[in-house]
Amino acid sequence: MKLIVGLGNPGSKYNGSRHNVGFDVVDRLASKVACGEPAKSKFDSVIVETQQNGEKILFMKPQTFMNRSGHAVKQALTFFKTDPVDALLVIVDDIHLPCGSLRLRNEGSAGGHNGLHDITNHIGNGNWARLRIGVDEPGNIPQASYVLGRFTPEQQEYMEPAIEAAVASSITWIESGAEAAMNQFNQKRETAQPNEDN
């Protein structure tokens, strides 16, 4: 099976925030890959399940808030008796990448991201794929306020194609593995500047 997890915070007040980019990608991904499949509540998450070429695919949005995401992910992996090395892809925002950049890695550290840190703690290692989507550095804005804020109009122009590319990258990861997805979709914008306002 494959487990694709988008990280974010539950509740309408967080919709469209920088920290909820993972939710946005998983919503669009599920609508493409699992069109018509109903969303369910399971593993302290909203999930959509489908089958592709005989393989179960699970799209997950943990509802435990960002810094407790690992509990939901661990529940799903334990239930399906699945090794995260080949089965898990986590999609997150990243303030250390220019807005609209994508970086998929097959393993790595949390890089200061609370959601990734909590998943690592619950699983016990970082040997699983993560797709980071750049949202720019906060600049003079406090980090918590920045990631919970919404994209500027200029940033939004970069985010729409980035979300589409993240969806395509995730589909390639499902069908052909991490190496193929990295080779085709890893991209970085070099021109982004730190933000001074929201």
Backbone bond lengths (Angstrom), bond angles and torsions (degrees), N, CA, C in turn:
res aa  C-N    CA-C-N  psi(-1)  N-CA   C-N-CA  omega(-1)  CA-C   N-CA-C  phi
1 M - - - 1.452 - - 1.517 109.17 -
2 K 1.330 114.59 166.17 1.451 122.46 174.53 1.526 108.07 -125.17
3 L 1.341 115.84 136.83 1.457 122.60 178.10 1.527 107.98 -120.66
4 I 1.332 116.02 113.55 1.461 121.67 179.65 1.521 107.97 -110.02
5 V 1.330 115.88 117.90 1.455 122.42 -173.24 1.522 109.67 -114.65
6 G 1.325 116.99 122.78 1.459 121.56 171.27 1.514 108.99 -100.91
7 L 1.326 116.82 129.98 1.463 120.44 -178.09 1.526 111.20 -96.05
8 G 1.335 114.27 146.11 1.452 121.46 178.72 1.514 108.92 -178.14
9 N 1.315 115.97 -169.35 1.460 122.30 176.50 1.520 109.36 -115.70
10 P 1.330 118.37 136.37 1.466 120.60 -179.81 1.527 111.22 -74.89
11 G 1.321 115.69 155.67 1.463 120.61 176.92 1.513 111.39 109.34
12 S 1.328 115.80 141.73 1.464 121.26 -174.28 1.522 113.11 -62.82
13 K 1.329 117.92 -26.42 1.468 118.83 -176.73 1.535 111.75 -69.49
14 Y 1.329 116.81 -15.79 1.458 120.17 178.70 1.528 112.71 -97.80
15 N 1.326 117.58 -5.07 1.459 120.18 -179.29 1.525 110.71 -58.59
16 G 1.309 116.47 132.64 1.457 120.43 177.43 1.513 114.54 81.64
17 S 1.326 118.42 2.07 1.460 120.39 179.42 1.527 110.14 -78.13
18 R 1.322 115.21 160.88 1.468 119.84 179.36 1.527 111.09 -61.02
19 H 1.315 116.64 -36.57 1.462 121.18 -176.97 1.533 112.09 -70.98
20 N 1.330 117.79 -13.50 1.468 121.36 -177.05 1.520 113.58 -102.41
21 V 1.314 116.88 16.82 1.463 120.02 179.40 1.527 111.10 -59.19
22 G 1.322 116.75 -36.41 1.467 119.68 177.92 1.515 112.05 -59.87
23 F 1.334 116.94 -42.51 1.469 121.09 175.31 1.527 110.36 -59.42
24 D 1.345 116.21 -44.98 1.467 120.52 -176.59 1.525 111.32 -61.26
25 V 1.323 116.41 -42.10 1.467 120.16 -179.86 1.519 110.72 -66.56
26 V 1.327 117.55 -45.20 1.460 120.54 -178.08 1.527 111.15 -65.30
27 D 1.322 117.62 -37.52 1.473 120.16 176.18 1.523 110.81 -58.96
28 R 1.322 115.96 -47.25 1.463 119.51 -178.23 1.524 111.16 -70.84
29 L 1.311 116.31 -36.58 1.461 121.00 178.33 1.519 111.51 -63.49
30 A 1.334 116.12 -45.96 1.463 120.05 179.60 1.520 111.20 -63.20
31 S 1.335 116.64 -36.88 1.472 119.45 -179.44 1.526 111.45 -67.39
32 K 1.340 117.87 -25.04 1.462 121.38 179.02 1.525 112.12 -88.06
33 V 1.329 115.95 -46.15 1.462 120.40 -173.07 1.526 111.56 -86.11
34 A 1.337 116.13 -33.12 1.475 120.53 -176.02 1.520 110.31 -121.50
35 C 1.319 115.56 44.06 1.465 121.32 -176.75 1.532 110.98 -55.04
36 G 1.332 116.75 125.42 1.454 121.83 177.55 1.506 115.04 90.12
37 E 1.336 117.55 -11.99 1.466 120.11 178.39 1.534 109.12 -76.13
38 P 1.329 118.15 135.69 1.470 120.38 -176.98 1.528 111.97 -75.93
39 A 1.322 115.60 149.68 1.458 120.89 172.15 1.524 109.04 -80.46
40 K 1.330 116.27 143.07 1.459 122.07 -179.81 1.524 109.33 -130.49
41 S 1.324 115.17 161.97 1.463 120.58 172.13 1.523 108.55 -98.71
42 K 1.321 115.90 121.28 1.463 121.24 -178.84 1.522 108.23 -162.40
43 F 1.322 117.45 146.79 1.466 122.31 179.68 1.532 111.80 55.95
44 D 1.322 117.53 39.36 1.476 121.60 -177.54 1.522 111.38 54.09
45 S 1.321 116.13 36.97 1.461 121.93 -175.00 1.518 110.16 -146.05
46 V 1.326 115.12 165.26 1.457 121.84 163.55 1.521 105.96 -95.33
47 I 1.332 116.93 124.42 1.458 120.09 -176.87 1.522 110.88 -128.60
48 V 1.326 114.25 154.31 1.457 122.83 170.64 1.525 106.37 -129.86
49 E 1.323 116.87 127.95 1.463 121.69 -179.23 1.515 110.01 -111.51
50 T 1.327 115.37 146.29 1.452 120.56 173.65 1.525 108.45 -152.08
51 Q 1.326 115.75 176.39 1.456 122.52 176.40 1.518 108.31 -124.88
52 Q 1.326 116.36 141.34 1.458 120.57 176.08 1.521 108.10 -143.19
53 N 1.321 116.05 119.45 1.476 121.53 -178.50 1.522 111.78 52.79
54 G 1.345 115.14 40.95 1.448 120.84 177.22 1.515 114.98 78.71
55 E 1.321 117.73 4.37 1.460 121.58 -178.95 1.525 109.84 -109.98
56 K 1.342 115.79 133.76 1.463 120.20 176.17 1.519 109.58 -73.63
57 I 1.333 116.79 135.02 1.453 122.44 176.01 1.522 107.68 -125.02
58 L 1.317 115.12 128.43 1.459 121.59 -176.27 1.522 109.00 -121.11
59 F 1.332 116.12 122.70 1.453 121.74 175.39 1.529 107.99 -102.77
60 M 1.329 116.87 128.03 1.455 120.68 -170.07 1.531 111.76 -130.29
61 K 1.342 115.11 137.64 1.463 122.54 170.02 1.532 107.54 -124.55
62 P 1.341 118.43 98.16 1.464 119.82 179.59 1.528 111.37 -57.84
63 Q 1.328 115.41 139.72 1.463 121.33 -179.30 1.534 111.27 -106.82
64 T 1.314 116.24 22.98 1.465 122.17 -175.14 1.520 112.75 -99.57
65 F 1.330 117.52 9.81 1.461 125.13 -172.31 1.528 109.75 72.05
66 M 1.342 113.37 154.77 1.458 122.09 -168.54 1.527 113.31 -52.53
67 N 1.336 117.13 -49.22 1.466 118.97 -171.48 1.524 113.68 -78.65
68 R 1.355 117.56 4.39 1.470 121.06 174.97 1.535 110.94 -125.70
69 S 1.308 116.78 24.79 1.467 121.60 -176.19 1.522 113.15 -64.40
70 G 1.327 116.85 -28.49 1.461 120.20 -175.09 1.511 114.07 -61.97
71 H 1.315 117.50 -31.79 1.466 120.79 -179.38 1.526 110.67 -60.30
72 A 1.327 116.67 -46.41 1.463 120.76 -179.11 1.528 111.43 -66.55
73 V 1.320 116.51 -43.11 1.469 120.38 -179.38 1.524 110.37 -63.23
74 K 1.315 116.82 -44.02 1.466 120.69 179.94 1.527 111.21 -63.24
75 Q 1.329 117.33 -38.81 1.467 120.26 176.84 1.522 111.19 -56.49
76 A 1.331 116.47 -48.41 1.464 120.85 -177.27 1.520 111.05 -65.25
77 L 1.327 117.75 -45.22 1.457 120.80 -179.52 1.524 111.31 -62.54
78 T 1.331 116.09 -40.04 1.467 120.12 179.61 1.525 110.91 -67.66
79 F 1.325 117.04 -43.47 1.460 121.33 -178.82 1.528 111.27 -59.70
80 F 1.323 116.58 -43.14 1.462 120.47 -177.15 1.529 112.52 -91.19
81 K 1.348 116.47 1.16 1.471 121.18 -179.93 1.531 110.66 51.61
82 T 1.327 114.18 50.56 1.461 121.31 -171.65 1.522 111.16 -111.03
83 D 1.324 116.69 136.35 1.459 123.04 175.50 1.536 108.14 -81.08
84 P 1.334 118.34 122.63 1.464 119.60 -177.55 1.516 114.61 -66.59
85 V 1.325 118.32 -16.73 1.469 120.59 -175.04 1.530 111.38 -54.28
86 D 1.306 117.56 -47.38 1.467 121.10 -178.06 1.526 113.14 -106.80
87 A 1.325 116.64 -10.19 1.468 118.82 -170.04 1.523 114.84 -105.80
88 L 1.337 118.55 -16.35 1.466 120.66 -170.18 1.523 112.27 -110.78
89 L 1.328 115.75 130.49 1.462 123.48 170.96 1.528 107.65 -129.11
90 V 1.333 117.06 124.05 1.460 122.55 179.48 1.528 108.66 -112.82
91 I 1.328 116.64 131.23 1.468 122.78 -176.03 1.526 109.22 -112.08
92 V 1.346 116.41 124.49 1.459 121.10 -173.31 1.523 111.54 -141.12
93 D 1.348 114.52 163.96 1.454 122.01 169.35 1.526 109.15 -80.11
94 D 1.345 116.68 157.84 1.461 120.36 178.05 1.527 109.49 -145.48
95 I 1.345 115.88 116.16 1.469 119.82 -179.35 1.523 111.96 -76.08
96 H 1.321 118.06 -10.52 1.460 120.81 -178.25 1.522 112.75 -91.11
97 L 1.326 117.31 0.10 1.462 121.86 176.61 1.524 109.51 -114.61
98 P 1.339 117.43 144.87 1.462 119.88 175.62 1.524 111.33 -58.75
99 C 1.301 115.87 146.57 1.466 121.72 -177.28 1.527 111.14 -55.01
100 G 1.311 115.71 127.97 1.455 121.21 179.06 1.517 114.41 93.13
101 S 1.343 118.21 -7.11 1.465 121.26 177.41 1.526 110.42 -76.52
102 L 1.311 116.20 151.73 1.467 121.99 175.23 1.521 109.36 -123.00
103 R 1.331 115.84 140.01 1.461 119.68 172.89 1.522 109.14 -144.02
104 L 1.315 115.84 112.22 1.457 122.09 176.97 1.516 108.34 -103.01
105 R 1.334 115.73 131.78 1.457 121.78 175.25 1.528 108.97 -130.99
106 N 1.324 115.50 150.26 1.458 120.81 -178.01 1.519 112.45 -82.54
107 E 1.342 116.41 -13.86 1.454 122.36 177.56 1.518 107.67 -165.30
108 G 1.330 116.76 172.91 1.452 118.18 176.99 1.512 112.47 155.20
109 S 1.332 114.19 -172.16 1.462 121.08 -180.00 1.520 109.64 -91.86
110 A 1.327 115.51 174.67 1.469 120.67 177.84 1.514 111.57 -73.16
111 G 1.331 117.52 -24.05 1.453 120.58 178.51 1.515 113.60 60.13
112 G 1.338 116.92 30.45 1.454 120.27 179.28 1.512 114.68 84.87
113 H 1.337 118.42 0.28 1.466 121.36 -178.63 1.530 109.02 -88.13
114 N 1.332 116.91 120.98 1.465 121.04 -174.73 1.524 113.02 -62.08
115 G 1.325 117.18 -37.15 1.458 120.20 179.48 1.516 112.03 -65.53
116 L 1.329 116.71 -46.22 1.461 120.65 177.62 1.521 110.94 -64.13
117 H 1.310 116.29 -38.41 1.470 120.78 179.07 1.528 110.87 -61.07
118 D 1.330 116.85 -43.34 1.459 119.85 -178.20 1.525 111.51 -69.01
119 I 1.327 116.93 -37.94 1.467 119.90 177.04 1.528 110.09 -64.10
120 T 1.330 116.62 -43.66 1.460 120.63 177.84 1.528 110.95 -58.56
121 N 1.323 116.42 -42.61 1.464 120.12 179.38 1.525 112.14 -62.26
122 H 1.328 116.52 -40.90 1.470 119.95 -177.90 1.526 112.10 -74.22
123 I 1.328 117.25 -37.91 1.462 120.38 -178.76 1.524 110.72 -79.52
124 G 1.330 116.26 -35.33 1.453 120.48 179.34 1.506 114.77 103.21
125 N 1.334 117.60 -4.80 1.468 121.21 177.44 1.530 109.23 -162.17
126 G 1.335 115.48 173.96 1.469 120.50 179.61 1.507 112.96 -108.77
127 N 1.330 117.03 25.34 1.466 121.56 -175.64 1.525 111.80 -87.94
128 W 1.310 116.02 63.34 1.464 122.64 178.35 1.532 107.60 -155.96
129 A 1.311 115.33 157.77 1.465 120.75 -171.75 1.519 111.96 -76.93
130 R 1.326 115.26 144.33 1.460 121.10 173.29 1.530 108.88 -139.28
131 L 1.319 114.61 138.51 1.467 122.49 178.73 1.518 107.51 -112.89
132 R 1.338 115.51 111.99 1.462 121.29 -178.97 1.527 109.64 -97.17
133 I 1.321 115.50 137.95 1.465 121.66 178.86 1.523 107.71 -119.32
134 G 1.323 116.21 120.00 1.452 121.13 -175.69 1.523 113.50 -67.09
135 V 1.339 114.94 138.37 1.471 120.64 177.63 1.532 111.36 -127.81
136 D 1.347 118.36 12.35 1.469 125.01 -178.71 1.524 112.32 77.07
137 E 1.317 114.82 157.30 1.462 122.46 174.28 1.526 109.87 -71.05
138 P 1.351 117.78 149.90 1.474 119.87 -179.92 1.520 114.36 -68.63
139 G 1.334 118.36 -22.47 1.446 119.52 -175.43 1.515 110.89 65.74
140 N 1.328 117.11 -126.32 1.469 121.42 -177.32 1.521 113.40 -84.65
141 I 1.304 117.50 -5.03 1.468 120.89 -178.33 1.528 108.99 -84.12
142 P 1.339 118.70 135.71 1.463 119.49 173.75 1.528 110.75 -53.90
143 Q 1.331 116.13 137.56 1.466 119.71 -172.20 1.526 113.02 -56.69
144 A 1.338 117.74 -44.13 1.466 119.87 -178.25 1.522 110.92 -61.23
145 S 1.323 116.76 -41.88 1.468 120.30 179.10 1.521 110.52 -66.59
146 Y 1.331 115.82 -38.44 1.460 119.91 -177.51 1.527 111.95 -64.91
147 V 1.337 116.94 -51.12 1.467 118.44 -175.06 1.530 111.73 -69.56
148 L 1.326 117.41 -25.40 1.468 120.05 177.28 1.518 112.24 -87.19
149 G 1.337 116.25 -5.32 1.465 120.67 176.82 1.516 111.61 -86.10
150 R 1.321 115.40 176.82 1.457 121.44 -177.31 1.522 111.80 -102.11
151 F 1.313 115.30 158.42 1.456 120.87 -177.86 1.524 111.18 -65.79
152 T 1.328 114.95 145.15 1.452 119.74 171.66 1.532 108.03 -71.00
153 P 1.340 118.05 162.24 1.471 119.22 176.96 1.526 112.48 -55.39
154 E 1.335 117.30 -39.31 1.463 119.85 179.22 1.524 110.89 -64.71
155 Q 1.335 116.71 -44.21 1.461 120.00 178.36 1.522 111.30 -62.98
156 Q 1.315 117.04 -38.22 1.461 120.79 -177.72 1.520 111.48 -60.74
157 E 1.325 116.90 -32.03 1.468 120.38 177.68 1.530 111.16 -62.74
158 Y 1.320 116.35 -32.86 1.466 120.28 177.76 1.520 112.51 -82.63
159 M 1.331 116.23 -30.11 1.459 119.08 -173.12 1.521 113.37 -73.18
160 E 1.315 117.29 -35.15 1.466 118.57 -178.29 1.526 111.54 -60.25
161 P 1.341 118.92 -52.08 1.474 117.35 176.61 1.530 112.87 -66.35
162 A 1.347 117.40 -28.82 1.462 119.56 178.49 1.524 111.23 -66.61
163 I 1.325 117.13 -40.25 1.465 120.25 178.19 1.525 110.17 -64.66
164 E 1.332 116.74 -41.85 1.463 119.41 177.24 1.526 110.77 -62.45
165 A 1.333 116.87 -41.77 1.467 120.11 178.85 1.526 110.86 -66.41
166 A 1.333 117.15 -36.39 1.466 120.47 177.92 1.521 111.04 -65.30
167 V 1.321 116.75 -37.90 1.466 121.08 175.81 1.529 109.98 -62.54
168 A 1.334 115.98 -47.73 1.465 120.10 -179.70 1.525 111.09 -63.75
169 S 1.336 116.59 -39.26 1.459 120.74 178.16 1.524 111.26 -63.36
170 S 1.326 116.28 -40.87 1.467 120.41 179.39 1.521 111.50 -65.46
171 I 1.320 116.83 -39.69 1.463 120.52 177.90 1.528 109.88 -64.24
172 T 1.338 117.26 -41.56 1.464 120.38 176.72 1.519 110.80 -62.82
173 W 1.346 117.14 -40.06 1.465 121.02 176.93 1.526 110.72 -60.23
174 I 1.329 117.13 -43.13 1.463 121.27 178.73 1.528 110.80 -61.54
175 E 1.329 115.81 -46.37 1.461 120.71 -170.84 1.524 114.07 -85.33
176 S 1.355 116.78 -33.59 1.468 119.45 -170.81 1.514 114.79 -129.24
177 G 1.336 117.76 -5.27 1.454 120.47 177.58 1.516 114.15 98.08
178 A 1.337 114.37 172.65 1.465 121.25 -173.02 1.522 112.72 -67.56
179 E 1.340 116.98 -40.43 1.464 119.80 -176.35 1.523 111.28 -59.82
180 A 1.325 115.96 -45.04 1.465 119.81 179.53 1.518 111.07 -64.25
181 A 1.329 117.34 -41.08 1.463 120.70 179.66 1.519 111.25 -66.17
182 M 1.333 117.49 -41.38 1.463 120.76 178.82 1.523 111.18 -62.77
183 N 1.316 116.50 -46.01 1.465 120.62 -177.64 1.525 112.04 -62.55
184 Q 1.320 115.93 -34.10 1.460 119.00 -173.78 1.525 113.41 -90.44
185 F 1.337 117.72 -32.23 1.461 118.53 -167.21 1.525 116.33 -119.02
186 N 1.333 119.49 -15.78 1.464 118.37 178.76 1.527 109.37 -61.75
187 Q 1.319 116.24 124.81 1.451 120.72 -177.77 1.520 108.70 -152.46
188 K 1.337 115.62 149.33 1.457 119.71 -178.47 1.521 109.99 -137.26
189 R 1.316 115.61 131.79 1.461 121.63 171.94 1.517 107.74 -84.65
190 E 1.319 116.87 136.59 1.466 120.70 -176.14 1.532 112.77 -102.48
191 T 1.316 117.35 -4.40 1.466 119.31 -168.51 1.523 113.88 -101.90
192 A 1.331 118.72 -3.14 1.455 119.93 -176.01 1.531 110.94 -67.79
193 Q 1.301 116.27 144.66 1.453 122.61 178.31 1.539 108.76 -116.95
194 P 1.365 116.50 154.01 1.474 118.55 175.40 1.520 111.15 -58.64
195 N 1.316 115.57 145.82 1.453 121.08 -178.72 1.513 110.86 -84.00
196 E 1.313 116.12 142.05 1.458 121.51 175.69 1.519 111.66 -109.54
197 D 1.312 115.94 -13.87 1.476 118.57 174.48 1.506 108.25 -145.62
198 N 1.311 115.17 175.29 1.456 119.96 -174.23 1.515 110.14 -104.33
